[in-house]
Amino acid sequence: MIRILLDQGLAPQAARLLRDEGWDALHVTEVGLDRAPDTAILDFADRDRRICITLDHDFHVHLALSRAGKPSVVFIRAEGLNATAQANLIYSICLQCEGSLQTGAAVSCDGKTIRIRLLPLVR
């Protein structure tokens, strides 16, 4: 099963909703990372074998600059979603991209389409 870490911009309730469905999901506020820099969040996700879900495009930039192979990052480009909609979208993305996410991927989703790039990100 995929282990998930939700970044600050996402609703803490979305992590609770995912856990209610049996997912191993944490929100950064639950592990004291709510004010941490992106790199610290990525380091935690990597050490704890979690996929980072974020609304912040900088996470993909950090992956590209570091040429890291992990952790996988899902960048959600859909705004204005409530916690239930966030949880449903995360659930859908993780199911559709499970293999790539477990291998190492940078995923972008606008709510309709999903783009997957395998890690490390190199030209």
Backbone bond lengths (Angstrom), bond angles and torsions (degrees), N, CA, C in turn:
res aa  C-N    CA-C-N  psi(-1)  N-CA   C-N-CA  omega(-1)  CA-C   N-CA-C  phi
1 M - - - 1.451 - - 1.522 109.93 -
2 I 1.300 115.45 145.51 1.454 122.37 179.47 1.529 109.47 -75.21
3 R 1.350 114.68 134.30 1.463 121.63 175.59 1.526 106.91 -100.88
4 I 1.329 116.66 132.73 1.457 121.70 -169.50 1.527 111.20 -121.73
5 L 1.338 115.81 142.42 1.456 123.23 170.56 1.518 107.82 -124.83
6 L 1.322 116.89 117.59 1.462 121.72 179.22 1.520 109.74 -91.30
7 D 1.314 116.24 131.62 1.459 123.43 -179.63 1.530 110.82 -76.20
8 Q 1.312 114.99 170.59 1.465 123.76 -173.82 1.529 114.51 -54.00
9 G 1.310 119.40 -39.00 1.459 121.21 -175.97 1.521 114.68 -68.24
10 L 1.307 115.91 -16.46 1.464 120.85 -179.98 1.533 109.70 -91.18
11 A 1.316 115.44 153.99 1.461 120.98 -176.18 1.528 111.12 -71.94
12 P 1.339 117.43 130.93 1.469 119.41 174.03 1.529 111.68 -55.43
13 Q 1.320 116.73 -32.24 1.468 121.25 179.16 1.530 111.27 -62.19
14 A 1.342 117.44 -29.30 1.467 120.36 178.71 1.530 109.89 -63.24
15 A 1.323 117.44 -39.03 1.473 120.15 177.25 1.524 110.15 -64.31
16 R 1.330 116.76 -41.72 1.467 120.21 178.75 1.527 110.93 -63.53
17 L 1.321 116.98 -41.39 1.463 120.50 178.81 1.531 111.06 -63.09
18 L 1.324 116.98 -41.16 1.464 120.65 177.63 1.531 110.39 -64.57
19 R 1.323 117.15 -41.10 1.468 119.59 177.66 1.522 111.28 -63.29
20 D 1.328 116.31 -37.71 1.467 120.18 177.91 1.524 111.55 -59.79
21 E 1.342 116.40 -25.06 1.465 121.62 178.37 1.526 112.16 -94.32
22 G 1.322 116.72 7.62 1.453 120.54 175.68 1.522 115.63 95.47
23 W 1.318 118.06 4.47 1.460 121.82 -179.32 1.521 109.92 -83.69
24 D 1.314 116.68 150.84 1.458 123.15 174.55 1.529 106.58 -90.44
25 A 1.316 116.48 90.36 1.467 121.98 -174.26 1.521 110.28 -125.91
26 L 1.319 115.54 135.22 1.457 122.90 175.49 1.519 108.92 -127.39
27 H 1.314 115.81 152.37 1.459 122.13 171.67 1.523 106.89 -106.22
28 V 1.317 118.22 147.01 1.470 121.09 -177.83 1.522 112.27 -54.84
29 T 1.326 118.24 -30.64 1.468 120.08 178.93 1.520 111.95 -65.36
30 E 1.327 117.23 -25.72 1.461 121.38 -178.08 1.524 112.70 -77.96
31 V 1.326 117.02 -15.70 1.464 120.65 -178.67 1.534 111.46 -121.81
32 G 1.335 116.59 18.95 1.458 121.72 175.09 1.511 115.66 71.48
33 L 1.321 117.54 24.07 1.463 121.05 -178.81 1.532 113.10 -109.10
34 D 1.324 117.31 14.86 1.463 119.62 -175.04 1.525 112.95 -66.26
35 R 1.309 119.06 -20.79 1.468 121.44 177.48 1.525 111.88 -115.43
36 A 1.316 115.84 11.82 1.466 121.23 -176.84 1.525 111.18 -78.84
37 P 1.337 116.82 151.99 1.468 119.33 174.24 1.530 110.29 -67.91
38 D 1.313 114.94 158.88 1.473 120.87 -179.28 1.523 112.08 -53.06
39 T 1.316 116.99 -41.31 1.463 119.97 -177.68 1.526 111.86 -63.68
40 A 1.330 117.90 -35.74 1.468 120.96 177.72 1.529 110.37 -68.08
41 I 1.323 116.37 -36.89 1.467 120.71 177.77 1.532 109.86 -66.51
42 L 1.328 116.63 -43.40 1.466 120.44 177.22 1.528 111.19 -63.53
43 D 1.327 117.31 -40.50 1.470 120.59 178.10 1.524 110.82 -62.12
44 F 1.334 116.78 -43.95 1.464 120.23 178.52 1.533 110.30 -61.82
45 A 1.327 115.72 -47.00 1.470 119.87 -179.64 1.528 110.51 -58.87
46 D 1.314 117.20 -41.41 1.458 121.01 179.91 1.536 110.83 -65.68
47 R 1.320 117.13 -48.36 1.470 120.87 -179.67 1.524 111.99 -62.61
48 D 1.341 116.85 -36.51 1.464 121.30 -175.90 1.531 112.05 -94.38
49 R 1.348 116.05 8.37 1.472 122.48 178.83 1.530 111.45 55.20
50 R 1.313 116.59 49.29 1.458 122.22 179.92 1.523 110.06 -116.50
51 I 1.311 114.28 154.20 1.459 121.97 172.05 1.511 106.39 -92.71
52 C 1.297 116.18 133.33 1.465 120.76 -179.64 1.530 108.88 -92.29
53 I 1.322 115.34 127.57 1.467 121.50 176.84 1.526 106.82 -110.35
54 T 1.322 117.77 127.86 1.454 120.92 -172.75 1.528 112.58 -144.84
55 L 1.311 115.04 162.38 1.469 122.21 170.76 1.533 110.08 -104.48
56 D 1.322 116.81 5.20 1.458 124.36 -171.96 1.531 110.32 -106.09
57 H 1.335 116.87 115.75 1.467 120.57 -178.75 1.527 112.82 -67.38
58 D 1.327 117.90 -16.60 1.463 120.74 -179.28 1.525 112.76 -62.40
59 F 1.324 118.34 -24.85 1.457 120.38 -179.89 1.525 110.85 -62.29
60 H 1.319 117.69 -39.48 1.462 120.08 177.12 1.528 110.33 -67.68
61 V 1.326 117.35 -35.18 1.463 121.01 176.88 1.528 109.86 -62.08
62 H 1.336 116.83 -45.42 1.472 120.27 178.11 1.532 110.93 -59.18
63 L 1.331 116.78 -41.77 1.468 119.87 178.18 1.527 111.17 -61.86
64 A 1.321 115.86 -42.79 1.464 120.06 -178.66 1.527 110.95 -66.04
65 L 1.320 117.22 -45.01 1.461 120.42 -177.84 1.527 112.20 -66.83
66 S 1.305 116.62 -35.18 1.465 120.34 -178.23 1.531 112.26 -86.74
67 R 1.345 116.18 -14.46 1.467 121.86 -175.29 1.532 111.77 55.29
68 A 1.328 114.72 33.36 1.469 121.25 -178.12 1.523 110.85 -72.44
69 G 1.316 115.52 148.84 1.459 121.87 176.84 1.516 112.47 -95.71
70 K 1.314 116.36 -11.25 1.465 123.67 178.85 1.519 107.24 -151.81
71 P 1.269 121.66 158.66 1.458 127.14 -2.71 1.518 110.65 -82.87
72 S 1.293 115.56 163.45 1.465 119.70 171.58 1.517 108.10 -69.60
73 V 1.329 115.37 147.51 1.466 121.63 178.80 1.517 108.61 -131.59
74 V 1.333 115.10 132.52 1.455 121.68 173.75 1.525 107.31 -109.50
75 F 1.319 116.28 117.86 1.459 123.47 177.81 1.523 107.52 -99.70
76 I 1.327 115.54 113.98 1.463 120.81 179.07 1.523 107.98 -95.01
77 R 1.327 115.58 120.71 1.462 121.40 -177.89 1.520 112.36 -100.14
78 A 1.313 117.81 8.59 1.463 122.37 178.03 1.523 108.06 -92.27
79 E 1.325 116.32 128.29 1.459 120.63 -177.70 1.519 110.65 -109.09
80 G 1.328 114.96 161.36 1.454 121.05 173.93 1.516 114.62 77.48
81 L 1.325 117.86 15.69 1.458 120.79 179.66 1.523 109.82 -84.76
82 N 1.319 116.80 137.98 1.460 119.16 174.68 1.526 108.87 -78.17
83 A 1.334 116.35 176.44 1.471 120.87 -175.32 1.523 112.23 -58.75
84 T 1.311 117.21 -40.96 1.460 120.39 -179.50 1.528 110.95 -65.09
85 A 1.316 116.76 -44.22 1.469 120.88 178.75 1.530 110.41 -65.34
86 Q 1.339 117.53 -38.86 1.462 120.57 176.74 1.523 110.41 -61.56
87 A 1.325 116.65 -48.64 1.465 120.85 -179.40 1.523 110.84 -60.56
88 N 1.317 117.28 -43.02 1.469 120.92 179.41 1.522 111.58 -63.72
89 L 1.329 117.33 -41.32 1.462 121.00 179.56 1.534 110.14 -67.23
90 I 1.321 117.31 -44.28 1.463 121.42 178.65 1.526 109.98 -60.15
91 Y 1.301 116.30 -45.64 1.466 122.19 177.99 1.532 110.17 -56.28
92 S 1.323 116.62 -48.26 1.462 121.83 -178.48 1.526 111.61 -63.69
93 I 1.328 116.84 -45.43 1.469 120.81 179.80 1.526 110.31 -61.16
94 C 1.328 115.97 -47.05 1.468 119.85 -177.24 1.523 111.89 -63.38
95 L 1.316 117.26 -37.67 1.465 119.27 177.74 1.525 111.49 -68.20
96 Q 1.335 116.64 -42.19 1.459 120.25 -177.81 1.527 113.01 -71.68
97 C 1.331 116.87 -28.21 1.466 121.04 -172.79 1.522 112.86 -115.45
98 E 1.318 117.94 15.70 1.461 121.62 -170.92 1.522 113.71 -51.53
99 G 1.313 117.77 -48.78 1.461 120.41 -178.74 1.515 112.70 -60.38
100 S 1.313 116.93 -46.73 1.466 121.39 179.48 1.522 111.22 -65.13
101 L 1.325 116.81 -40.84 1.460 120.54 -179.74 1.526 111.37 -64.92
102 Q 1.315 117.49 -36.09 1.458 120.09 179.15 1.524 111.43 -72.95
103 T 1.329 117.00 -29.76 1.461 121.62 178.39 1.521 110.96 -76.99
104 G 1.320 117.08 -40.40 1.459 124.56 -176.38 1.512 109.35 129.70
105 A 1.332 116.02 110.00 1.463 119.79 -176.18 1.525 111.37 -150.40
106 A 1.321 114.34 154.21 1.450 123.32 169.38 1.523 105.62 -107.81
107 V 1.310 116.01 114.20 1.465 121.70 -175.07 1.522 108.67 -114.35
108 S 1.320 115.91 138.08 1.465 122.23 173.74 1.509 108.27 -122.73
109 C 1.328 115.96 139.30 1.460 120.31 178.88 1.521 109.25 -142.00
110 D 1.328 115.46 131.00 1.463 120.15 177.31 1.521 111.93 -101.09
111 G 1.305 116.85 10.83 1.462 121.21 -178.49 1.514 111.92 98.55
112 K 1.334 116.77 -17.37 1.467 121.04 179.81 1.518 111.27 -122.18
113 T 1.314 116.23 -44.10 1.459 119.98 -178.58 1.528 109.89 -119.26
114 I 1.317 114.68 153.50 1.459 121.84 179.74 1.520 108.03 -122.61
115 R 1.313 116.03 133.15 1.461 122.09 176.33 1.521 107.81 -118.04
116 I 1.322 116.95 130.09 1.461 122.55 -177.48 1.521 109.19 -120.17
117 R 1.324 115.76 129.57 1.462 121.61 171.62 1.515 107.11 -126.33
118 L 1.321 116.69 125.08 1.456 120.71 179.99 1.526 110.62 -72.53
119 L 1.324 115.20 147.25 1.460 121.81 178.96 1.524 109.39 -90.41
120 P 1.321 118.02 151.17 1.454 127.02 0.60 1.535 111.54 -77.31
121 L 1.319 114.86 154.64 1.464 121.33 -179.79 1.529 108.10 -83.77
122 V 1.304 116.68 108.71 1.463 122.67 177.77 1.520 107.88 -135.99
123 R 1.314 115.01 156.40 1.457 119.30 -179.48 1.471 112.53 -84.50
